[in-house]
Amino acid sequence: MKYWNLKNINKSTLEKVGPIPRSITKTFEKFTKDLDPNAELEAIEEFRVSRYQTVTSIKYIVLLIAIPIISNQLSKSLIFNPAVDYFWNKNATPIFLNPSQEERAFSELQRFEERINFEILIGQLPDISSESIENKIKNRANQIAVNYANESANSIKNIFADLTSASVFISLIIWKKRYISILKSFINELIYGLSDTAKAFLIILFTDMFVGFHSPHGWEVIIEVVLRHFGLPESRDFIFLFISTFPVVLDTVFKYWIFRYLNRVSPSAVATYHNMNE
């Protein structure tokens, strides 16, 4: 039974797009099936296939999300945390991995000094000696050094842990190839089942979020978080270059997909999209 289901699902997934829009062909197929005397039995079989496809796809999606996350956390806690801490404390490792960390650390120390001077001037702190002020600044500098040393070590751990989770994710895709076909069919049926208005709404939401007018600010935050996560320098030139090129490429690919594929599969959805976007 599962083999028959998988065979029909793969057949639906690999179905090529013809010159006639799929909405018209599906309407004609539905009309011919209604006239078939065996339509009731076929409807039951289609329901079984759809249920198997839905359950299998959801299980596979949960597997693709949960297993890499669990492997990331376990490998980081059990393997990379002790290993990196051992070598980090054993060797004379630098506190900072990149100039961006130095700039942030120096800025924090400078703000601390300015705050002490400001509190002394407005009378919130009693008159203290220069030696006491120097000790406060020294303690704060040591605390900042410890924090950034831990941040540098965590960046190394993140690299190894993320490589492990990426390897697990790729392995799940390679070893479970037949589930990829089921998942593709499930996503196709889910998209085709939406109304034209819903399709147009999702298209506008996606384009405005990732390639719209306000998207550069979001991309800037995402890139800074990713670079800091891996301990890479937060180069403003690289960030601005990425923001100025990647959304443009993404917008071009998306428009090509609309006119090359979606316009043939669901032309009414494209027309609704243009009307809503105007």
Disulfide bonds with the S-S distance in Angstrom:
none
